[in-house]
């Protein structure tokens, strides 16, 4: 497969490449291109973008919803007082 980069470096760069497509599929693609008033190139590009974006969405990490039981912070407690937080945390464990 030969590849050549066309255009200048300050413009969007495109690569020309050769893709082997079965004759029946190419005929169908040409028919769709005529109906949609577009080009085979545009349909191929749209199809490739669709496949790539579908993979990105599927592979994306999704953080699960995490929470805790209770009402959150207790009134009158300060998060800046580490010793008190530690003592309260361990006091319920018999420490």
N, C-alpha and C positions, 0 to 999 in steps of 0.2 A: 504494500500500500504506500503510494508516494504522497507526501504531504509538502505543501509549499505555503508559506505565509505571504499574504498579499497586503499591500498598503504601507503607509508610513507609520513611524512609531508614535506620532501625535494623534493618530486616528484609531478608531476601533479596529482591532486586528481580527481578521477572519482567516481560517485555514480551509483550503480546498482539499477535499479528500474523495476517494472513490469508495462507494458502498455498493455491494452486490445485493440486489433485491430480486426476488422471483418475478418473472414476467407478469404473472396474473396479479400480483400485489401492485406492481408498478402501474398496470393499466387501471386498476381501481383507484390508486392514489391520484393519477392524472384526471380521472373522472371527477373525483371529489374536489380537486384543485379548480377545475373548470366551474363546477357548481358553486363553489365558495368564492370564485373570482380571485384566486390567489395562485401561488406557485408551488410546485412540488417541494422546492427548497424550504419554503415557509412552513409547509405541513411537516416535513421531516424535523425542522428545528422545533416546532411546537410539540411534536411527539417526544423528542429527546428531552426537552425542558420539563414536560409532564412527568416522565419517568424519573428524572433526577430530583425534581421537587418532591415527588412521592416518596422517594427513598429518604430524603432529608427529614421529612415529617415523621416517618416511621422510626428512624434511628435516633430521633431527638430524645434526650433524657427528660423525663417528667418527674419532678419532685412530688412525692406523695403528700397529701394533706396531713400535717402533724399538729397535734394539740395536746392538751392536758386536762385532767379533771380539776374542778375547783373554780374559784372566782378570780384567779390571777393574784396580783400582789395584795398583801395584807396591809391594811391601813396602819400607818405609823412605822413601818419597816423601811429601812433604807438599803438600796442595793450597793451602796458604797461602803457599807460596814461588813467586810468579808468575814470577820471573826464571828459576828452574830449569825450571819447566814450559815456558816459552817456548823456552828453549834446547834442551830435549829434543825438543820438537815440531819445531823447524826443523832440528835436527842430522841427521835422517833424510832431509832434502830437499836436502842439500848446501849448506846456508846457513851 
